[in-house]
């Protein structure tokens, strides 16, 4: 085991609560600092989850020389600014997804990590789940034949409320960057970057996208059918359709889950959920510390290229669907057309 790292949480919301709970499972992780714009909120969070320090501003937290790694857990509309703040203060960063609001912001974040020779990784926890990695191992082994179609969904019913983040376009509202990023990730990690993208989207009163259906087509004929929505519940599964069978990452597929494999001839097997404890956030945290032990500023598993490719695809989806965030997307459409 390597050195013990002092972790700080920037943003004390719901996802930070789960992440902090899982951080306690790692012997080389110390829950050191919680930071919020509201000192009382930071103090309450620190007391509940066992952090040593509480800060009422992010600037105070990054100025603390004892902080080694910062988990950025604010809304994605703030990821660029908060990540740059940390990197420019030489703090390693694990930034929640969506990594940024667009490709341009993501490129700036990566460039800043390089300039400061400081670690940066997108917190795409699915990449580190045992079930997801097992599914990828099976698909890439060829035992089911060539992968031809990916079908992935993530949807739930979120009643319209213009005051909530999910429907606020100034905060990156809409299903795509909040939950649709998962199905897009499923296609990217198995089929790669699509040649053609077609979308159909439905919009709310605030101008945020409520539901989106996306088709990816690849040069050799492979396809992906991807859906996200706040209008209704879906099975939340990802299916990989191959020439000799199919594999399904079952309900809440992006989390630790079980796998069903069907092979031509009718045989079906199930691989149980391999998670022993926690929510599953501990794997990405452990990986960050391993990278730091090895002196790396970039993860080979969740690389900068993977995050940038994902943002590029999301930008292409948004351009085709007409999803626009006025505070972040100045000149985005004209630059990418």
C-alpha positions as CSV (number, residue, x, y, z in Angstrom):
1,X,0.0,0.0,0.0
2,X,1.2,3.5,-0.9
3,X,1.1,6.6,1.2
4,X,-2.0,7.9,2.9
5,X,-3.7,10.8,1.0
6,X,-5.7,13.6,2.4
7,X,-9.0,13.9,0.5
8,X,-11.1,17.0,0.3
9,X,-14.7,17.2,-1.1
10,X,-15.6,20.4,-3.0
11,X,-19.4,20.6,-2.8
12,X,-21.4,18.8,-0.1
13,X,-24.4,17.5,-2.0
14,X,-25.9,14.0,-2.3
15,X,-23.2,12.4,-4.5
16,X,-20.5,13.7,-2.2
17,X,-22.3,11.9,0.7
18,X,-22.1,8.5,-1.1
19,X,-18.5,9.1,-2.2
20,X,-17.4,10.0,1.3
21,X,-19.1,6.9,2.7
22,X,-17.1,4.7,0.2
23,X,-13.8,6.6,0.9
24,X,-13.9,5.3,4.4
25,X,-13.4,1.8,3.0
26,X,-9.9,2.7,1.7
27,X,-7.1,2.4,4.3
28,X,-4.9,4.9,2.4
29,X,-7.6,7.5,2.2
30,X,-8.0,10.1,4.9
31,X,-11.2,12.2,5.0
32,X,-9.5,15.5,5.6
33,X,-11.6,18.5,4.4
34,X,-15.2,19.3,3.3
35,X,-15.8,22.6,1.5
36,X,-19.0,24.5,0.7
37,X,-19.9,28.1,0.0
38,X,-21.9,27.8,3.2
39,X,-19.7,27.2,6.3
40,X,-22.5,25.7,8.3
41,X,-23.2,23.2,5.6
42,X,-19.5,22.3,5.4
43,X,-19.3,21.9,9.2
44,X,-22.4,19.7,9.3
45,X,-21.1,17.5,6.4
46,X,-17.7,17.2,8.0
47,X,-19.3,16.2,11.3
48,X,-21.6,13.6,9.8
49,X,-19.0,11.9,7.5
50,X,-15.9,12.3,9.7
51,X,-13.8,15.0,7.9
52,X,-11.2,16.8,10.0
53,X,-11.6,20.2,8.5
54,X,-14.6,22.3,7.2
55,X,-14.2,25.3,4.9
56,X,-16.8,27.9,4.0
57,X,-15.1,28.7,0.7
58,X,-13.4,26.7,-1.9
59,X,-10.5,29.1,-2.1
60,X,-9.7,28.5,1.6
61,X,-9.7,24.8,1.1
62,X,-7.3,24.7,-1.9
63,X,-5.0,27.0,0.0
64,X,-4.6,24.3,2.7
65,X,-1.2,22.7,2.0
66,X,-2.4,19.4,3.6
67,X,-5.0,18.8,0.9
68,X,-3.7,16.2,-1.5
69,X,-6.7,15.3,-3.7
70,X,-10.0,17.2,-4.3
71,X,-13.2,15.4,-5.4
72,X,-15.2,18.0,-7.3
73,X,-18.8,17.2,-6.7
74,X,-20.6,20.4,-7.8
75,X,-23.0,20.6,-10.7
76,X,-21.3,20.2,-14.1
77,X,-22.0,23.8,-15.0
78,X,-19.3,24.6,-12.4
79,X,-16.8,21.8,-13.1
80,X,-14.5,23.9,-15.3
81,X,-14.1,26.7,-12.8
82,X,-13.7,24.5,-9.7
83,X,-11.3,22.1,-11.5
84,X,-9.1,25.0,-12.7
85,X,-9.1,26.5,-9.1
86,X,-7.8,23.2,-7.8
87,X,-5.2,22.5,-10.5
88,X,-3.8,26.0,-10.3
89,X,-3.2,25.3,-6.6
90,X,-1.5,22.0,-7.4
91,X,-4.2,19.8,-6.0
92,X,-4.9,16.5,-7.7
93,X,-8.5,16.4,-9.0
94,X,-11.2,13.8,-9.4
95,X,-14.0,15.6,-11.2
96,X,-17.5,14.3,-11.4
97,X,-19.1,13.7,-14.7
98,X,-20.2,15.3,-16.9
99,X,-16.5,16.4,-17.0
100,X,-17.5,19.8,-18.4
101,X,-20.2,21.6,-20.3
102,X,-18.6,21.2,-23.7
103,X,-15.4,20.2,-25.5
104,X,-13.8,23.6,-25.2
105,X,-14.0,23.6,-21.4
106,X,-12.8,20.0,-21.2
107,X,-9.7,20.9,-23.4
108,X,-8.9,23.8,-21.1
109,X,-9.1,21.6,-18.0
110,X,-6.7,19.0,-19.5
111,X,-4.3,21.8,-20.7
112,X,-4.3,23.2,-17.2
113,X,-3.5,19.8,-15.7
114,X,-0.5,19.5,-18.1
115,X,0.7,23.1,-17.4
116,X,0.6,22.4,-13.6
117,X,1.9,18.8,-13.9
118,X,-1.0,17.9,-11.7
119,X,-3.3,14.8,-11.8
120,X,-6.8,15.1,-13.3
121,X,-9.4,12.4,-14.0
122,X,-13.1,12.4,-14.7
123,X,-15.0,10.5,-12.0
124,X,-16.8,8.2,-14.4
125,X,-17.3,5.5,-11.8
126,X,-18.8,3.0,-14.3
127,X,-15.4,2.5,-15.8
128,X,-14.2,1.0,-12.5
129,X,-17.2,-1.2,-11.7
130,X,-16.4,-5.0,-11.6
131,X,-19.6,-5.8,-13.5
132,X,-18.9,-3.3,-16.3
133,X,-15.3,-4.5,-16.7
134,X,-16.4,-8.2,-16.8
135,X,-18.9,-7.3,-19.5
136,X,-16.2,-5.6,-21.5
137,X,-13.9,-8.6,-21.1
138,X,-16.6,-10.9,-22.4
139,X,-17.5,-8.7,-25.4
140,X,-13.9,-8.1,-26.4
141,X,-13.0,-11.9,-26.0
142,X,-15.2,-12.6,-29.1
143,X,-17.0,-15.5,-27.5
144,X,-20.3,-13.9,-28.5
145,X,-19.1,-13.0,-31.9
146,X,-18.7,-9.5,-33.3
147,X,-20.6,-6.8,-31.5
148,X,-23.2,-5.2,-33.8
149,X,-25.7,-3.2,-31.8
150,X,-25.6,-1.5,-28.4
151,X,-28.9,-0.5,-26.8
152,X,-28.7,1.6,-23.6
153,X,-31.1,3.6,-21.6
154,X,-31.3,5.7,-18.4
155,X,-34.6,7.4,-17.6
156,X,-36.7,8.3,-14.5
157,X,-39.7,10.5,-13.9
158,X,-38.7,13.9,-12.5
159,X,-41.8,16.2,-12.3
160,X,-41.3,19.5,-14.1
161,X,-40.1,22.2,-11.7
162,X,-38.4,25.2,-13.3
163,X,-36.6,26.0,-10.0
164,X,-34.8,22.7,-10.0
165,X,-31.3,22.1,-11.5
166,X,-32.6,19.4,-13.8
167,X,-34.6,21.9,-15.8
168,X,-32.3,24.9,-15.5
169,X,-30.3,25.4,-18.7
170,X,-27.9,27.8,-16.9
171,X,-26.9,24.8,-14.8
172,X,-26.7,22.4,-17.7
173,X,-30.2,21.2,-17.2
174,X,-31.7,18.4,-19.3
175,X,-31.4,14.7,-19.3
176,X,-28.4,14.4,-21.7
177,X,-25.5,15.7,-19.5
178,X,-27.1,14.5,-16.3
179,X,-28.0,10.8,-17.2
180,X,-27.8,10.5,-21.0
181,X,-24.1,10.6,-20.7
182,X,-24.2,7.0,-19.4
183,X,-25.7,5.5,-22.5
184,X,-23.4,7.6,-24.7
185,X,-20.5,6.2,-22.6
186,X,-21.7,2.7,-23.2
187,X,-21.5,3.1,-26.9
188,X,-18.2,4.9,-26.9
189,X,-16.4,2.3,-24.7
190,X,-17.7,-0.6,-26.8
191,X,-18.0,0.7,-30.4
192,X,-15.9,3.8,-30.4
193,X,-16.6,7.2,-32.0
194,X,-19.7,7.1,-34.4
195,X,-19.5,8.2,-38.0
196,X,-23.1,9.5,-38.0
197,X,-25.4,10.8,-35.2
198,X,-29.2,11.3,-35.5
199,X,-31.3,12.6,-32.6
200,X,-34.9,13.3,-31.6
201,X,-35.4,15.5,-28.5
202,X,-38.3,16.9,-26.5
203,X,-37.9,20.2,-24.6
204,X,-39.5,21.6,-21.4
205,X,-40.9,25.1,-20.8
206,X,-37.5,26.3,-19.6
207,X,-35.8,25.3,-22.9
208,X,-34.0,22.3,-21.3
209,X,-34.2,19.0,-23.0
210,X,-36.5,16.6,-21.2
211,X,-36.1,13.4,-23.3
212,X,-33.7,12.4,-26.1
213,X,-33.3,9.4,-28.4
214,X,-30.0,9.0,-30.1
215,X,-28.9,6.8,-33.0
216,X,-25.2,6.2,-33.7
217,X,-24.1,4.6,-36.9
218,X,-20.6,3.3,-37.5
219,X,-18.6,2.9,-40.7
220,X,-18.8,-0.9,-40.7
221,X,-22.6,-1.0,-40.0
222,X,-22.6,-1.2,-36.2
223,X,-25.3,0.9,-34.5
224,X,-26.2,2.2,-31.1
225,X,-29.7,3.1,-29.8
226,X,-29.5,5.4,-26.8
227,X,-32.2,7.0,-24.7
228,X,-32.4,9.3,-21.7
229,X,-35.4,11.1,-20.1
230,X,-36.9,12.8,-17.1
231,X,-40.4,12.0,-18.4
232,X,-40.7,8.3,-17.6
233,X,-39.0,5.3,-16.0
234,X,-37.0,2.9,-18.1
235,X,-35.4,-0.5,-17.3
236,X,-32.0,1.3,-17.0
237,X,-30.2,-1.5,-18.8
238,X,-27.5,-1.8,-21.5
239,X,-27.6,-4.6,-24.0
240,X,-24.8,-5.7,-26.3
241,X,-26.2,-7.5,-29.3
242,X,-23.6,-9.8,-31.0
243,X,-23.5,-12.3,-33.8
244,X,-23.6,-15.3,-31.6
245,X,-25.7,-14.0,-28.6
246,X,-26.2,-11.0,-26.4
247,X,-25.1,-9.7,-23.0
248,X,-27.2,-7.5,-20.7
249,X,-25.9,-5.4,-17.9
250,X,-29.1,-5.5,-15.8
251,X,-31.0,-2.8,-14.0
252,X,-29.0,0.2,-13.0
253,X,-26.4,-1.1,-15.4
254,X,-23.9,1.7,-14.7
255,X,-23.6,0.8,-11.0
256,X,-22.5,-2.6,-9.6
257,X,-25.0,-5.0,-11.0
258,X,-25.5,-8.6,-12.4
259,X,-25.0,-9.7,-15.9
260,X,-27.1,-12.0,-18.1
261,X,-25.6,-13.8,-21.1
262,X,-27.6,-15.5,-23.8
263,X,-25.9,-17.6,-26.5
264,X,-27.4,-18.9,-29.7
265,X,-29.0,-22.3,-29.1
266,X,-30.8,-20.9,-26.1
267,X,-28.3,-21.3,-23.2
268,X,-28.5,-18.5,-20.6
269,X,-26.1,-17.8,-17.7
270,X,-26.1,-15.1,-15.1
271,X,-23.0,-13.6,-13.4
272,X,-24.0,-12.2,-9.9
273,X,-23.2,-8.7,-8.7
274,X,-19.5,-8.8,-7.6
275,X,-19.7,-5.8,-5.3
276,X,-18.9,-6.8,-1.7
277,X,-19.6,-3.6,0.1
278,X,-20.1,0.2,-0.4
279,X,-21.8,1.9,-3.3
280,X,-19.0,1.4,-5.8
281,X,-17.3,4.8,-5.7
282,X,-14.3,3.3,-3.8
283,X,-12.8,1.8,-7.0
284,X,-12.2,5.1,-8.8
285,X,-10.8,6.7,-5.6
286,X,-8.4,3.8,-5.1
287,X,-7.4,4.1,-8.8
288,X,-6.6,7.8,-8.3
289,X,-4.3,7.1,-5.4
290,X,-2.6,4.3,-7.3
291,X,-1.9,6.7,-10.1
292,X,-0.4,9.2,-7.7
293,X,1.7,6.5,-6.1
294,X,3.1,5.8,-9.6
295,X,3.8,9.5,-10.2
296,X,1.1,9.9,-13.0
297,X,-0.9,12.9,-13.8
298,X,-3.2,11.0,-16.1
299,X,-5.0,7.7,-15.7
300,X,-4.5,5.2,-18.5
301,X,-7.9,3.6,-17.7
302,X,-10.0,6.8,-17.7
303,X,-7.7,8.8,-19.9
304,X,-8.0,12.4,-20.9
305,X,-8.6,11.2,-24.5
306,X,-11.6,9.2,-23.3
307,X,-13.1,12.2,-21.5
308,X,-12.4,14.5,-24.5
309,X,-13.9,12.0,-26.9
310,X,-17.0,11.7,-24.7
311,X,-17.4,15.5,-24.6
312,X,-16.9,15.8,-28.4
313,X,-19.7,13.2,-29.0
314,X,-22.0,15.0,-26.5
315,X,-21.4,18.3,-28.3
316,X,-22.3,16.6,-31.7
317,X,-25.5,15.2,-30.1
318,X,-26.4,18.6,-28.7
319,X,-25.8,20.3,-32.1
320,X,-28.0,17.8,-33.9
321,X,-30.7,18.0,-31.3
322,X,-30.5,21.8,-30.8
323,X,-29.6,21.7,-27.1
324,X,-27.9,24.9,-26.2
325,X,-26.5,26.4,-22.9
326,X,-26.3,30.1,-23.4
327,X,-23.8,30.8,-20.6
328,X,-21.4,28.2,-21.8
329,X,-21.9,27.6,-25.5
330,X,-20.9,30.9,-27.1
331,X,-19.8,30.2,-30.7
332,X,-19.9,26.4,-30.0
333,X,-22.3,25.6,-32.8
334,X,-20.6,27.7,-35.4
335,X,-17.1,26.4,-34.4
336,X,-18.1,22.8,-34.7
337,X,-20.3,22.9,-37.9
